[in-house]
Amino acid sequence: MGIHQRRTHPTFQPTCWACRVSTVAVASAEQRASQAREKVLSNDLSAYKRMRRNGWQPPQTRGSAWLERTARSQTEVEHPALMSLPEKSREFMHEATQASLGVPDMLSAHKGDSQ
């Protein structure tokens, strides 16, 4: 109970401006930043779990959501440095890896499940 309610009236009055103002909660910039970080980490952890369930080994949980969205193959998931290669090189490497191993593209299959 705030000072206003103790001095004026003991119960909340919806028509009283001071009562309404006393119930407003203000989040600090630090709290908002913390909530944003928590959301990103939650998304990363979920993506990491999905990739592990598919038999892939991302190097870490942080950044796993981005990796899941952009990687084309298990090789790119397990070696994210390959993601910095030019698009044509990545495409060539992806096709060559899939053809030489004769392995179906699990990432495309996973993305098809979610659509």
N, C-alpha and C positions, 0 to 999 in steps of 0.2 A: 504494500500500500504506500503510495507516494505522499509527500507532504500536503499536496493540494487536497487529497481525499481525507486525510486526517483532520485538516483544518476546516474544510467546507462540508463535505458529506462522505460518509464511510463506504458507500457503494458506488460502483461505476454508473455514470449517467451518460447515455449516448448523445444527449443534446448538449453536454458540457464540453466546450472546446479543450479545456485543460485536461479533462479526463481522457479524451481521445488522443491528445498529443502525448500524454504520459505512457500510452501503450505502444507507441511506435518504436520498433527496434531498428537500430542502425548498424549495418555490418561495416567493419573497417575494410580498407583496401587489402590489408593482409589476410583477412578472412576470405574475401572474394578470390584472391590469388590462390589461397590454400584450396578452396573448393574447385577452382579450375584445374589445379595440379592433380587433385584427387580424381577428377573425371578423366583426365588424360591417362593417369596410371591405371585406372579401372579398365579403360578401353584397351590399353596395352596388355594388361594381364589376361583379359578375355581372349584377345587375338593370340597371345602366346599359348594359352591352353588349347585353342582350336588347332594351331599348327602342330603342337606336340601330339595331340590326339591323332593327327594325320601321319605321324611318324617323322615329322620334320624337326630340326633342331635349330631354332633361332639362337643367336649368340647371347642374347639377354632379353629381359622382358621389356625394358625401356625402348620404345620405338617399334615394337612388334606390330602395332595396328597399321602404321605406315608401311612397314615391310610386307604385311599381309596384303595390303591394297595394291602395292606396286610391283612386287616380285612376280616373275613369270615362271620360275622353276625352283625346285628344291635347292639347287646350287646357289641361286641368288639369295635364298632365305638363309642358308648356312654361311654364305660369304657376302655380306652386304656391301663390301667395297666394290664388288662388280657392278653395283647399281650406278656408280659414277661414270661408267663407260658410255660412249656415245650410243644412241638408240640402235643404229645399224649393227654395231658390234654385239650389243646385248641380244638382238634378234637372231643374229647368226649363231651365237654361242648357244642360245636356247634351242634352236632347231637342231644344231649339231649334237648337242647333249642328248636330246630326246631320241634322235634317230640312232645314235650309236648305242644307247642303252636299251632301246626298245621299250622304254617305260612310258606309260600314259602320263599325261600332265595332270597331277593331282590337284594343283592349285586351281586350274580351270574347272575341274570337276567340283571342287569345294565352292567356288564362286557361283556355279550354276545351281547349287543346292539352296543358296540364300536368296535367289531371285524368284 
